[in-house]
C-alpha cells in the first residue's frame, strides 16, 4: 500500500500560505489590542486605588456594597496591591512586545536597511504606543475618575490577586522586599548628634548659605537643649496680680503688647492662670466685668525638660506658653512656642518686639552685655558653641549669674573671670546683682 506523501511548503500553494499568515496576523493584532486594553485598565487602577483620600474611604465604608468592600480590602494591604498591579502590568507588556515583534518581522526582509528600520519600529514605535495608550492616557483618565475606576477594577484586581502564578510572584516580591528592608535597617549607620555636628562644621566653609547652615546647626542641637537655656527669666516677665482692677489690667496689656500674660496671686511663684487678651476683647468697654473668669489653666514644666519634648507637647495640647518651675516648685521663668522655634530658625520679631540691642560691640572681639543677657543669646552674638560655659556652669542661665556662680560672690567693678579664651569683666554691679559685663575674646 502506497504511503501518503507528507505535505511540504512546496506542495501547498502560495495563496494558501499567504492566507494562513494573514489569519495569524489578524489573530495576533486582535490579541495585541486586547492586551493593550488590559494594560490600560491595570495602569488606571494603580492611580485610582492609591489616589483614594480620607473622604473617599469614608464614603466607601458608609456605602457597604460589594465593590466598596473589595476596594477597602485591597487598599488595606498596599504592598500586596502594588505588587499585583506591577506584576500583571509587566506580564501584559511583555506579551504585547513579543506578539508585536512577531507581526512586524513578517513585513520586513532580511537586508541591513530593513533590519535598521525594523529595529526603530520595534523599539521606538512599540514603546511610544505602550506609553501613550497603556500608561499616560489611562492614568490621566483615572486621576479624574478615581472612584469609578476603582469600583470597575476592584473585582478583576481581587481575582488576579488570588490567581496563580500571580499570587506566588506577589508573595515572593513582597517578602523579598521586606527582607531587603530589614537588612538595610540593620546595616544602617547610627550617627550621634556629635558626629552630625562635626560633619556640619567640616562643611561650614563650603556652605554658600549662612541661614541654611544656622538652621541645620539649630536642628542638631535642638534635642540637647534644656528649657532653662531658652526661657525668659522671671525678672523680665510681665505679670498681672489677681487683685488688679479692670483698668489696671488694660494698662498692663497696652504697655506690654503681649497676647498672653500670666496672672499671679501674691507673687510670681504662685501663678494661677494665663490671661488671653483675645478673650478680653469682647468686654473691653465693660469696666465692671470680672476679668478673672477668663483665666485659662497654666501649664507648668520643669526647667530641665528638653525643648524637643516641649515642642511636641505644645503641638498636642495646642498651647503656646508654659511656666518653668524649679525643683522646689517655685516659678523660675517662662517659655513660649516662639522661644522654641527660634532655636531652629533664629530670631522671630514682630511689631511689638523691642528692637533695642541688649549688647554693644566695642571692637572686634570686645562686647558689652547686660548681666541679665541669657547665655544662649550670648553664644549667638559671639558665634561660639558655648561648650566651655556649658561644661563649667551649674544652674545659671545668664552671664551675670554665671559670673556669680563661678566666683562665689558678686564681683565688684573691674573684677573679672575667664572661661576658655573669653575674659568676662564686670563693668557695673551693686549689692544685689551684676548689671553690665564686658567680654573680651583673647587669642589662643
WOHUCOR-V578051 format. One record per residue. N is the residue number from 1. PHI is phi as a letter, one per 20 degrees, with the letter a starting at -180 (999 if undefined). OMEGA is omega in whole degrees, 0 to 359 (999 if undefined). Layout:
N_PHI_OMEGA + N_PHI_OMEGA
//
This chain:
1_999_182 + 2_f_178 + 3_f_180 + 4_f_182 + 5_f_178 + 6_f_179 + 7_f_177 + 8_c_181 + 9_f_179 + 10_f_182 + 11_f_182 + 12_f_181 + 13_f_181 + 14_f_181 + 15_f_179 + 16_f_177 + 17_g_179 + 18_f_178 + 19_f_177 + 20_f_181 + 21_f_181 + 22_f_180 + 23_f_177 + 24_f_180 + 25_f_179 + 26_f_179 + 27_f_179 + 28_f_180 + 29_f_178 + 30_f_178 + 31_f_179 + 32_f_179 + 33_f_178 + 34_f_180 + 35_f_177 + 36_f_177 + 37_f_178 + 38_f_178 + 39_f_179 + 40_f_180 + 41_f_179 + 42_f_178 + 43_f_179 + 44_f_181 + 45_f_179 + 46_f_178 + 47_f_185 + 48_f_183 + 49_f_185 + 50_e_176 + 51_d_179 + 52_f_179 + 53_e_180 + 54_g_180 + 55_f_179 + 56_f_180 + 57_f_179 + 58_f_178 + 59_f_178 + 60_f_178 + 61_f_180 + 62_f_183 + 63_f_174 + 64_l_176 + 65_e_182 + 66_f_180 + 67_f_180 + 68_f_177 + 69_f_179 + 70_f_179 + 71_f_181 + 72_f_179 + 73_f_180 + 74_f_183 + 75_f_176 + 76_f_176 + 77_c_187 + 78_f_180 + 79_f_178 + 80_f_180 + 81_f_181 + 82_f_179 + 83_f_179 + 84_f_181 + 85_f_182 + 86_f_180 + 87_f_181 + 88_f_182 + 89_f_179 + 90_f_178 + 91_f_180 + 92_f_181 + 93_f_177 + 94_f_178 + 95_f_179 + 96_f_182 + 97_f_180 + 98_f_181 + 99_f_180 + 100_f_179 + 101_f_179 + 102_f_179 + 103_f_183 + 104_f_182 + 105_g_183 + 106_f_182 + 107_e_181 + 108_c_176 + 109_e_183 + 110_e_179 + 111_f_183 + 112_f_179 + 113_f_179 + 114_f_179 + 115_f_179 + 116_f_180 + 117_f_179 + 118_f_179 + 119_f_180 + 120_f_180 + 121_f_183 + 122_f_184 + 123_e_185 + 124_f_184 + 125_f_183 + 126_f_180 + 127_f_179 + 128_f_179 + 129_f_180 + 130_f_181 + 131_f_183 + 132_f_186 + 133_e_184 + 134_e_183 + 135_c_190 + 136_f_184 + 137_g_180 + 138_f_180 + 139_f_175 + 140_f_178 + 141_f_183 + 142_f_180 + 143_f_178 + 144_e_180 + 145_c_189 + 146_f_185 + 147_f_181 + 148_f_179 + 149_f_181 + 150_f_179 + 151_f_183 + 152_f_185 + 153_e_183 + 154_f_181 + 155_f_178 + 156_g_181 + 157_f_178 + 158_f_179 + 159_f_180 + 160_f_181 + 161_g_182 + 162_d_188 + 163_e_173 + 164_f_0 + 165_e_181 + 166_f_180 + 167_f_178 + 168_f_179 + 169_f_177 + 170_f_180 + 171_f_179 + 172_f_182 + 173_f_182 + 174_f_181 + 175_f_176 + 176_f_178 + 177_f_178 + 178_f_180 + 179_f_179 + 180_f_180 + 181_f_180 + 182_f_180 + 183_f_179 + 184_f_179 + 185_f_180 + 186_f_181 + 187_e_181 + 188_f_182 + 189_e_179 + 190_e_180 + 191_d_176 + 192_e_179 + 193_f_178 + 194_f_178 + 195_f_180 + 196_f_180 + 197_f_179 + 198_f_179 + 199_f_180 + 200_f_179 + 201_f_180 + 202_f_182 + 203_e_185 + 204_f_182 + 205_f_181 + 206_e_184 + 207_f_179 + 208_e_185 + 209_d_182 + 210_f_179 + 211_f_178 + 212_f_182 + 213_f_180 + 214_f_179 + 215_f_178 + 216_f_177 + 217_f_179 + 218_f_180 + 219_f_181 + 220_f_183 + 221_e_188 + 222_g_185 + 223_f_182 + 224_d_183 + 225_e_177 + 226_e_175 + 227_g_182 + 228_g_184 + 229_f_184 + 230_d_185 + 231_f_174 + 232_e_182 + 233_f_181 + 234_f_179 + 235_f_183 + 236_d_185 + 237_e_174 + 238_e_179 + 239_c_178 + 240_c_176 + 241_f_180 + 242_f_178 + 243_e_182 + 244_f_177 + 245_f_180 + 246_g_181 + 247_f_178 + 248_f_177 + 249_f_179 + 250_f_179 + 251_f_179 + 252_f_181 + 253_f_181 + 254_f_181 + 255_f_185 + 256_e_181 + 257_m_179 + 258_e_179 + 259_e_177 + 260_c_182 + 261_c_177 + 262_f_177 + 263_d_183 + 264_d_174 + 265_d_181 + 266_m_179 + 267_b_182 + 268_f_178 + 269_f_182 + 270_c_178 + 271_f_183 + 272_d_180 + 273_r_177 + 274_d_178 + 275_e_175 + 276_e_186 + 277_f_180 + 278_f_178 + 279_f_184 + 280_e_186 + 281_g_181 + 282_f_184 + 283_d_188 + 284_f_182 + 285_d_181 + 286_d_184 + 287_f_180 + 288_e_183 + 289_f_178 + 290_e_186 + 291_f_183 + 292_f_179 + 293_f_181 + 294_e_184 + 295_f_176 + 296_d_184 + 297_f_179 + 298_f_179 + 299_d_183 + 300_d_178 + 301_c_177 + 302_f_185 + 303_f_180 + 304_e_178 + 305_f_178 + 306_f_187 + 307_f_176 + 308_f_175 + 309_f_180 + 310_f_179 + 311_f_179 + 312_f_179 + 313_f_176 + 314_g_180 + 315_f_183 + 316_f_185 + 317_e_182 + 318_l_180 + 319_c_181 + 320_c_186 + 321_b_177 + 322_b_177 + 323_e_182 + 324_e_181 + 325_d_178 + 326_e_184 + 327_f_180 + 328_e_179 + 329_n_179 + 330_f_180 + 331_f_185 + 332_d_182 + 333_r_183 + 334_b_178 + 335_c_181 + 336_c_177 + 337_f_179 + 338_f_178 + 339_f_181 + 340_f_182 + 341_f_180 + 342_f_178 + 343_f_178 + 344_d_190 + 345_e_183 + 346_n_185 + 347_f_175 + 348_d_182 + 349_d_173 + 350_c_186 + 351_f_182 + 352_e_182 + 353_f_178 + 354_f_182 + 355_e_180 + 356_f_180 + 357_f_179 + 358_e_178 + 359_b_178 + 360_c_177 + 361_e_182 + 362_e_173 + 363_b_182 + 364_f_179 + 365_n_181 + 366_c_182 + 367_c_175 + 368_d_183 + 369_d_167 + 370_f_182 + 371_f_182 + 372_e_178 + 373_f_181 + 374_f_180 + 375_f_180 + 376_f_178 + 377_f_178 + 378_f_178 + 379_f_183 + 380_f_181 + 381_f_182 + 382_e_180 + 383_l_177 + 384_c_180 + 385_e_176 + 386_m_183 + 387_f_180 + 388_f_180 + 389_f_183 + 390_f_179 + 391_f_184 + 392_e_188 + 393_f_176 + 394_d_182 + 395_d_185 + 396_f_180 + 397_c_181 + 398_d_180 + 399_f_179 + 400_f_178 + 401_f_179 + 402_f_181 + 403_f_179 + 404_f_181 + 405_f_182 + 406_f_182 + 407_e_182 + 408_n_179 + 409_a_175 + 410_e_182 + 411_f_177 + 412_e_181 + 413_g_178 + 414_m_172 + 415_e_186 + 416_b_171 + 417_c_177 + 418_c_173 + 419_c_186 + 420_m_180 + 421_d_181 + 422_d_178 + 423_d_181 + 424_d_183 + 425_d_179 + 426_f_179 + 427_e_182 + 428_b_178 + 429_b_173 + 430_c_183 + 431_f_185 + 432_d_185 + 433_a_175 + 434_e_187 + 435_e_183 + 436_c_183 + 437_c_174 + 438_d_180 + 439_d_181 + 440_c_177 + 441_e_182 + 442_e_178 + 443_f_180 + 444_f_999
//
